[in-house]
Amino acid sequence: MDDNELPLALERAERALQRIERMLAARHTGAGRDDELRAKVREVVEELDELIKEAAA
């Protein structure tokens, strides 16, 4: 490996690590959105349950 190849290889490795970190951060953000969506769905289902019970009474 000549003198120019090592810095280029290190730069490529650094960019790859940055891409991985961005991907992991986006993945965690997505998990938070999933939890938020589940909570909203749970609330709506509870509301529908109440409406069905009231309609049946």
Distance bins in CASP14 RR format, pairs under 12 A and 6 or more apart:
PFRMAT RR
TARGET T0000
AUTHOR 0000-0000-0000
RMODE 2
METHOD distances of the structure
MODEL  1
1 7 0 0 0 0 0 1 0 0 0 0 0
1 8 0 0 0 0 1 0 0 0 0 0 0
1 9 1 0 0 1 0 0 0 0 0 0 0
1 10 0 0 0 0 0 1 0 0 0 0 0
2 8 0 0 0 0 0 1 0 0 0 0 0
2 9 0 0 0 0 0 1 0 0 0 0 0
3 9 0 0 0 0 0 1 0 0 0 0 0
4 10 0 0 0 0 0 1 0 0 0 0 0
4 11 0 0 0 0 0 1 0 0 0 0 0
5 11 0 0 0 0 0 1 0 0 0 0 0
5 12 0 0 0 0 0 1 0 0 0 0 0
6 12 0 0 0 0 0 1 0 0 0 0 0
6 13 0 0 0 0 0 1 0 0 0 0 0
7 13 0 0 0 0 0 1 0 0 0 0 0
7 14 0 0 0 0 0 1 0 0 0 0 0
8 14 0 0 0 0 0 1 0 0 0 0 0
8 15 0 0 0 0 0 1 0 0 0 0 0
9 15 0 0 0 0 0 1 0 0 0 0 0
9 16 0 0 0 0 0 1 0 0 0 0 0
10 16 0 0 0 0 0 1 0 0 0 0 0
10 17 0 0 0 0 0 1 0 0 0 0 0
11 17 0 0 0 0 0 1 0 0 0 0 0
11 18 0 0 0 0 0 1 0 0 0 0 0
12 18 0 0 0 0 0 1 0 0 0 0 0
12 19 0 0 0 0 0 1 0 0 0 0 0
13 19 0 0 0 0 0 1 0 0 0 0 0
13 20 0 0 0 0 0 1 0 0 0 0 0
14 20 0 0 0 0 0 1 0 0 0 0 0
14 21 0 0 0 0 0 1 0 0 0 0 0
15 21 0 0 0 0 0 1 0 0 0 0 0
15 22 0 0 0 0 0 1 0 0 0 0 0
16 22 0 0 0 0 0 1 0 0 0 0 0
16 23 0 0 0 0 0 1 0 0 0 0 0
17 23 0 0 0 0 0 1 0 0 0 0 0
17 24 0 0 0 0 0 1 0 0 0 0 0
18 24 0 0 0 0 0 1 0 0 0 0 0
18 25 0 0 0 0 0 1 0 0 0 0 0
19 25 0 0 0 0 0 1 0 0 0 0 0
19 26 0 0 0 0 0 1 0 0 0 0 0
20 26 0 0 0 0 0 1 0 0 0 0 0
20 27 0 0 0 0 0 1 0 0 0 0 0
21 27 0 0 0 0 0 1 0 0 0 0 0
21 28 0 0 0 0 0 1 0 0 0 0 0
22 28 0 0 0 0 0 1 0 0 0 0 0
22 29 0 0 0 0 0 1 0 0 0 0 0
23 29 0 0 0 0 0 1 0 0 0 0 0
23 30 0 0 0 0 0 1 0 0 0 0 0
24 30 0 0 0 0 0 1 0 0 0 0 0
24 31 0 0 0 0 0 1 0 0 0 0 0
25 31 0 0 0 0 0 1 0 0 0 0 0
25 32 0 0 0 0 0 1 0 0 0 0 0
26 32 0 0 0 0 0 1 0 0 0 0 0
26 33 0 0 0 0 0 1 0 0 0 0 0
27 33 0 0 0 0 0 1 0 0 0 0 0
27 34 0 0 0 0 0 1 0 0 0 0 0
28 34 0 0 0 0 0 1 0 0 0 0 0
28 35 0 0 0 0 0 1 0 0 0 0 0
29 35 0 0 0 0 0 1 0 0 0 0 0
29 36 0 0 0 0 0 1 0 0 0 0 0
30 36 0 0 0 0 1 0 0 0 0 0 0
30 37 0 0 0 0 1 0 0 0 0 0 0
30 38 0 0 0 0 0 1 0 0 0 0 0
31 37 0 0 0 0 0 1 0 0 0 0 0
31 38 0 0 0 0 0 1 0 0 0 0 0
32 38 0 0 0 0 1 0 0 0 0 0 0
32 39 0 0 0 0 0 1 0 0 0 0 0
33 39 0 0 0 0 0 1 0 0 0 0 0
33 40 0 0 0 0 0 1 0 0 0 0 0
34 40 0 0 0 0 0 1 0 0 0 0 0
34 41 0 0 0 0 0 1 0 0 0 0 0
35 41 0 0 0 0 0 1 0 0 0 0 0
35 42 0 0 0 0 0 1 0 0 0 0 0
36 42 0 0 0 0 0 1 0 0 0 0 0
36 43 0 0 0 0 0 1 0 0 0 0 0
37 43 0 0 0 0 0 1 0 0 0 0 0
37 44 0 0 0 0 0 1 0 0 0 0 0
38 44 0 0 0 0 0 1 0 0 0 0 0
38 45 0 0 0 0 0 1 0 0 0 0 0
39 45 0 0 0 0 0 1 0 0 0 0 0
39 46 0 0 0 0 0 1 0 0 0 0 0
40 46 0 0 0 0 0 1 0 0 0 0 0
40 47 0 0 0 0 0 1 0 0 0 0 0
41 47 0 0 0 0 0 1 0 0 0 0 0
41 48 0 0 0 0 0 1 0 0 0 0 0
42 48 0 0 0 0 0 1 0 0 0 0 0
42 49 0 0 0 0 0 1 0 0 0 0 0
43 49 0 0 0 0 0 1 0 0 0 0 0
43 50 0 0 0 0 0 1 0 0 0 0 0
44 50 0 0 0 0 0 1 0 0 0 0 0
44 51 0 0 0 0 0 1 0 0 0 0 0
45 51 0 0 0 0 0 1 0 0 0 0 0
45 52 0 0 0 0 0 1 0 0 0 0 0
46 52 0 0 0 0 0 1 0 0 0 0 0
46 53 0 0 0 0 0 1 0 0 0 0 0
47 53 0 0 0 0 0 1 0 0 0 0 0
47 54 0 0 0 0 0 1 0 0 0 0 0
48 54 0 0 0 0 0 1 0 0 0 0 0
48 55 0 0 0 0 0 1 0 0 0 0 0
49 55 0 0 0 0 0 1 0 0 0 0 0
49 56 0 0 0 0 0 1 0 0 0 0 0
50 56 0 0 0 0 0 1 0 0 0 0 0
50 57 0 0 0 0 0 1 0 0 0 0 0
51 57 0 0 0 0 0 1 0 0 0 0 0
END
